[in-house]
Amino acid sequence: MGIEALKKIKAKHFAPIYLLLGTEAFLMKEIRDSIIEHALDEEEHDFNLSFYDMEEQPVDIAIEDAETLPFMGERRVVVLSNPFFLTAEKSKSKVEHNTDRFLAYIQEAAPYTIFVIQASYEKLDERKKVVKQLKKQAEVIEVQPLGERDLKTWMKEKAMQNGADLSDAAAEELLKIAGVNLSVLSQEINKMAMYIGVSEPEISVDTVKLLAAKSIEHSVFELIEKMVHRRVDEALELFYDLVRNNEEPIKLHALIANQFRLLYQVKDLSEQGYSQQKMAGILRVHPYRVKLASQQGRYFERAELMKMVDDLAEADYLMKSGKIDKQLAMEMLLIKLAPVK
């Protein structure tokens, strides 16, 4: 997560080049904005802050800017985004880049410029000379999706920035309700910190339950949780609430089907001895989702889950072909999917 690098940034100990590498867009923006905030005064932004999109502009222009002395300030910040020429991916962009000049700049960066490269990719092409040199010379900060432990640490730090404490139980509850999107979590924590004000030092589970906006994915998780524990009447009531809030039955079906497929996949991989982290990588979902799926999946045998996936596929066909009313099909499905003890 680049915690040490962030500490240096806040202490104004800057690297000449930063490579922000990974797919967690919110975290990447947070780090980039932190560099800008601590490197430049706000009134310097018009003169000494520049952004370049490599899918629209050649890298030469950004380098010329980086080599230009700052105006009325000590530093210049140049930010590059979408550097596709550092990857093995093919781009539709017709912009040609002088990678030799870029390589030369990396080897001898301007001492008065902070060069920030936002590489929103899982990985770069390590075979390229420019990538090897960049990783050697730059301060590399990984911004991949956070694991559960780092995610909770990030949430607690976000609460502290807003003058509040976030209990472990409250963090767990907020993840269940709001999901793992950092932008959503940041908004929710800000809202709760404002709500408790200075009268209460801690964001509690009760505060989370009172204020957190429930995502449709969480409602589906709750619905399945009720089915797992054979509370079919409560599952149906939740389904009716969602329909009354104009949620389309076919959309709800798709979300339930996705969750049951995940339960089956996690069950299957777990029985093969895979760890939660490894399963998350194979299934390309957040490790926290794997954890929750593992908790729900223990109430089912693998064969039961396979049968449920088949039942969901049949219901999908019946609804989309118009052979049965969509709401009735969902009611029958919810009753059918509830496990029998």
N, C-alpha and C positions, 0 to 999 in steps of 0.2 A: 504493500500500500504506500510505500515511500514515506513512512513516518519520519525517519531521520532526515531525509531530504527536505521535508516540509519544515522541520525545526530549523534547519539552516536558512531556508528561505525567509522565515519569519524573523530570524536574527540578521537578515540582510547579508548573508554569506552566499553569494550567487555563483553558479557555474556559468561559464560562457555559453554552453549549449545544453539544453534539456531535451531529452527524447521521452515523450509521454507515450507509452506503448500499451495498447489494450482496448477492450471493447466497452468498458464502463464509462459511458459518455458523461454522466453527471460528475463523477469523481475527476475525470480529466479536466472538465471545465473548472471545478473547484481549485485544482492545483494551478492551472493556467492563470485563473483570476487572482490567486494568492501571489504568484510571481509578479503580476502587473501591479497589484496593490502595494506590495512592499518595495518594488523597484522604482516606481514612479509616483510623483505627486499627481493628483487628479488634473491639475491645470497643465501638466506636461503631456497629457494624452494626445492632444491635437498635433503636437510636434514630434513626439518621440515614441509613439506607439503605432505599429502597422500590422495589418493582417493580410495574408496572401493565401489564396486557394490554388493549390497546385493543379487542379483539374481545369482551371481557367486562366492561370498566369504562369509564365515560365519562371523557374527558380532563379534565373539570372537577375530578375528585377528585385527579388527579395534580398539577394546577396549584395546588390548595389546599395540598397537601403541600409543593410546591416553594416556596410563599410563606410557609410556616411556618418560624420561626427554628429553627436546629439546637439540639438538646438536648445539653448537656455536650460541645460540640465546636465547631470553627470552620466546618464545612461540612455540607451535606446533599447526598446523591446520589439523584436520582430517575431511574429507568430506565423508558422506555416501549418496549413491543414491539408489533408488528403494527399500526402506524398506517395502516390501509387507507384512511382518509379523505384521505391525501396522494397516493393513486394514482388511476388511472382504472379500476382493477379493481373488480368487484362483489363484495361480501362477503355471506356468509349471516348475519353478525352483525346483531342487531336493536338494538344499542347506538347511541344517537344522541350525536353529539359537538358541543359548542359551539365551532366552529372560530373564531368571532370572539374568544372569550376566549383561545383558544390563540394566535391572531395577536397579541393584545394582550400576552400574556406574552412572546412572541418579541421584540417590539419593546422591552420593558422587563423583562428577566429579573432575577430576584432575585440580588443579588451574592454571597450566601452559599450558593447552590445550584448544583450541577453537574447539568444537565438532559441526559440521554443518550437519544437517540432511535434505536432499533434498527429500521431500515427494511430488511427482508430482501427487497428487490425489485430487479429490474434497473434500474428507473427510476421516478421519480415523475411526477405529472401537472404539467408545467411551466406549464400554463394557469391553474392555481389560484394566487390571490393569496397564500395561506398558504405554498405551496411556494416561490414566488419570494422571499418575505420570509425564510423559513427558510434558504434557501441563501445569502442575503445576510448574515444575522446569525450563523449557526452556523459552527462549525469542521466542515467536511465531510470525512469520511474515507471514501474508496472502499474497499470490501472485496469486490471482484470476484475470481473465480478468478485466481490468479497465473500469469503467463507463465513460461516455463522459466527465464529468467534470475532473475527475482524469487523463483521457487520455490526455486532452488538457494541463493540468498542467504538466504532464510528458513531453509532446512535447516541451513546453516552457523551461523547465529545461534543456532538451537535447540541445536546441538551445543555451541557455546561456553557457553551458559547452563548446560550440564551438565558443564562442565570438560573438553571434548574438542574436537578438530579433526576436520573431515570433509573428506577429500580430494575433489577434483573427480571423479575416477574412481569413488570410493565413492558419491558423491551420484548420479551417473548410474546406477550399478548398483542402488542402492536404489529409484530411481524406476521402473526396469524391473521390479523384483521386487514392490514394494509398491504401485505406482500413485501417483496424485497426491492422494489423500485426506489432508488435513493432519492430521487426528486420528490416522490410522494411522501416518503418517510420524513424528509427534511421539512416539508410543509406541515405535516401532522405534528412533529415535535415543536416547531415554531408556534403553532396554534395552541398547543397544550401549555407551553411555557408562558405564553401570554395569559392564558386562562387562570393558571394558578397564581400568577403574579409573585409578589414577595411574601404573601401570607403563608404559602406552603412551599417548602424547599424541594419537594419531591413529586415527580409525576408518577402517580400510582396506577395500579391495575384498574381501579374504579374510574379514574380520570380517562384512561384509554378507552374503556368500554363506553363511557359517556360521550366522548368527543370524536373518536376515530371514525372516519368515513369508511364504511364497509365496501370493499370492491365486490364486483359480481363473482369473481373467483372465490372470494372468502365465503360468500353466501352458498356457493356450490359445495365448498369444503364442509360447511356446517350441515348442509343437506345430507351429504354422504355420511358425515359423522353421526347424524341421527339415524340414518338407515343402518349403519354398522351396529348400533346399540338397540336395533329393533324398535325404535320410536317412530314407526311409520306414520302415525297420525301427525306428529310434529314435523316430519319431513314433508308431508303433503301440505300442511299449513304454511310452511316456509315457501314451498313451490307456489301456492296460491298468492302469497304476498308478492312474490317476484312477478307473477303474471299481472297482478293488479297495478304494479309499477311499470307496466308496459314492456316487460322482458319477454321476448319472443320464445315460445316453447322449443322451437328448433335450435335456437342459440343455446338455450339451457341444456338441451340434449347433447349438443356438441361439446360443451364444457364438461358435462358429466362423463361423456364417453372418453374424452381426453384424460380425465382424472383416473378412470378405471383402467385405461390402457397403461397409464403410468404406474398404478398399483400393481398390475400384472408384471410389467417389466422390472420394477424394483424387487418384487417377490422372486422372480426368476433369477435375477442377478445376485440377489442376496443369498439364495440357496446354492449358488455357485461359488460363494465365498468372497464376493467383491465388497470393498469398503464403500461407505456412502460417498466419499470424495470421488472414487473411481467411477461409481455408478453415475454421478452427476456429469462427469466428463463424457462417458459413453452416451448418455441420454440427452446431453446438451441442455440440461436444466440446472437451476440453482441448487446447490447442496441442501439448502433449507427445505426446498420442495421435496427432495428425496427423503429427508428426515421425516417430514409429515406423512408422506406416502408410505414409508416403512411402518410408521405407527398405526396407520389405518389398515395396512395390508396384513398385519399379524392376526386380524380377526377372520381372515379368509384362507382357504386352501387355494393352491395355484389353479387346480381344476375348476373351482368355483369362479375364480376371476375370469378364466377363459370362457366359461359359460356366460358370464355377465357381459363380456365383450361381444359375444355372439348375439345375445338378446338385444343389446344396444344397436348392433348393426341391423337387425331385423326391424326394430322400431323405427330406425332412420329411414329404411326403405318404405315402410307402411305410411309414415307421415309425408314423405316427399312425393310419393305416388298418389296421395290423396285417398288411399284405401281406408283410412281411419282418421277421425278428428284428432288434431295435434295435441290438444290438452288432454283428451281421454287417453291417448296413447302414452303420454307422460305419466298420468295417474296410474295406469296399469303397470307401467315399467317400474315406477318407484316401489310399488307393492311387491312386484316380482323380484326386484333386486335385493330387497331386505333379507339378510341371511337368517336362516332358521337355526336356532340353537338345538 
